[in-house]
Amino acid sequence: MGILLLVKLILENRKREVLTNKFILERYLNDFSYKRRKTISKKEEMYRDCKHIFKVKGTYWSEKSYLKKVFEKK
């Protein structure tokens, strides 16, 4: 039983980066309107059900413009 649980944890940990990128891409492509706003410094800190304001080097960026900069850079 313990081995099965360990295998499932390893598999889910491998999929974590894919799920995070899927979430960020979905936020970039779709325009959601949420009432709550949260100030964060990097995209890994994003939450569900709230809009984000990114603080990068003392400058504030909206979620849409920051993600646009991230995805167009690649």
N, C-alpha and C positions, 0 to 999 in steps of 0.2 A: 504493500500500500504506500509506504514511504517513497519507494523508488518511482512509482507512477506520479506521485505528487511532485517530486523533484523534476521529472521529465516535463510535466505540464508547466512548471514554473520557468524552466529554461526555454521552452517553446514560446511562451507568452512574452518573456523578456526579449527575445529576438524580434517579435512582431511589434514591440513598443515603438521603435523608431518609425516604422511604416505607419502605424496608427497616428502618431504625432504629426507626421508630414501630411497625412490625409486630412486631419483636422485643420491644420494651418492652410492647406490649399483650398479647402471648402470655405474657410473664412475669407480667403482672398477672392474667390470667384463669386460668392453670393453676398448680397448686401443685407445683413440682418440688422434689425433695430431693437436694441435692448435699452432699458432705462438705467441699469447700473453701469457705472464706469469704474475701471480699475487702472491705476498707474503702475506700469511694470517697466523693467529695463531690458528684458530679452524675451524672445518668442516662446521659449520653453516654459515660461511662467503664465501662459494664457489659460483662462478659465472658460468653462461653458457658461452660457446665459448672462454674459456681460460684455460690454464694449471695452476696448483697451486703449490706453494712451501710453505710448512708449516714450520714455525719457532716455535720450541718447546724448551723452556729452553735454548736458545742460539744455538741450533742445527737445521740445515736446513734439511728437509726431502722432497723427491719428493712425488708427489701426489700418485703414485702407491705404494710406500713403506709405506707411512703413512696409507693409507686405508687398506693395507694388514695387518698392525699391529692392526688396529681397528677391522677389521672383524674376524681375527683369535683369538683375545682375547676373544670374546664372546662365 
